[in-house]
Amino acid sequence: MLQQSFSHKLVGNVINSRWQKAAGQVSIPQAVQIAYEQFQQTHAEWVGNLFDESFLTTEAAPLFARNSLPSATQLAIAWCNQFGTGMSAKKAADIERILPVAKSFLTMVRQAINP
């Protein structure tokens, strides 16, 4: 379901050919799906804190729609933006708190792209 959501939200009904890698490698949307399946098991508490499928297919989707992966900081900011907290000390603290999680998720995505 996540792959379908990513395929639909990121590139419509056709995966952009720029994302297609050599044989044996996966596209960014596929890698995000694979990473999320692993992430759910290893970071269940963050899935419960809305680093979940909905976040990845809405707030984070534009970041993955580019021809490269976002930075961990960009992903952390997108996660915070879903709460509409504006620029505040709390938001800065939330970004720092989620940053290691975003790094971990992006590592999983990279591993899925280049197993």
N, C-alpha and C positions, 0 to 999 in steps of 0.2 A: 504494500500500500504506500509506503514512504517513497519508493522508487517511482511509482505512478504519480504521486503528488509532485515530486521533484521534476519529473519529466514534464508534467503538465505545467507547473508553475514557472519552471526555469526556461524551458525551450518549447513550450506548446506540445504538439503531438509528435514532433521529430527532434531527436537529440542532435544538437549542433555538431557538425562534423569536425570542428576544431577540437572538440573534447574527446574525440575518438582517438585512442592511443593505438600503438602497435598491437598485434595479436597477443592475447594473454593479459592485457591490461584493461582497466575499466575506465569509464567516463567519470567525471566529477559527480554527477547525480548518483551514479551507482556506488561510488566510493563513499559518499555521504550516507547512503542507505546501509552499506556494510558496516561502516563505522558506528552508526547509530545503534544497530543491533548489538554490537559489542559494548557500546557506551551504556546502554540500558542495564546490562548485567554488572558492569563495573562501577557505575556511578548512579545507581538507582535513586539516591537521595537528591541528585541534581535533576533527574527526570521529574521527580516530585516537586522540584522548585522551578518548573517550567522551562528547563533546557530539554525540550521534548520535541516530538514530531511537529506539533503546531508551531513552535518557535522556528524550527528549521525550515518549514514550508511557508512562513509568512515573514517575520522580521529578518531572518538570516538569508532567505532565498535570494535577494538581490546580490548579496555578497558572493554567493556561489554561482551566480549567473554570469559572472565575468569569466574570462579565460584563464583565471588563476585562482588560487585559494586566498581567502582573506587572511589578515594577520590575526593573531589571538586577541589583540586589543580591539580590532574592528568587531570581532565576534562577541567579545565581552560587552562592548558598548551597545551592540544590537540587542543583546539579552537584556541589558538594563533599560533600553528604550521601550521595551514592551510594557514597562510599568509606568511610563510617563512621568518619571520623577524629576525631569529637568536637570539642569546643572547645579548640583548641590554637593555638600560634603558627604551626604549619604550615598549619592550616586557614585562619587569617587571611591568611597569605601566598598560599595557593591562591585564596582569594576575590578578593584584589587582582589576581592574575594573570589570572583568568578574567573579571573585571568588564568590561574593554573588549570582549571577545568576546561576552558576554551583551548588552551595549549594541548591538553591531553586529547581532546576530541580531534583537533587538527592533526595530531600525530597519528591517530587512528585512521583518519582520512588518507593521509599520505601513505600509510602502510597498505591501505586497500588499493591505492593507485599503483603502487610499486611493491608488490608482495615479495 
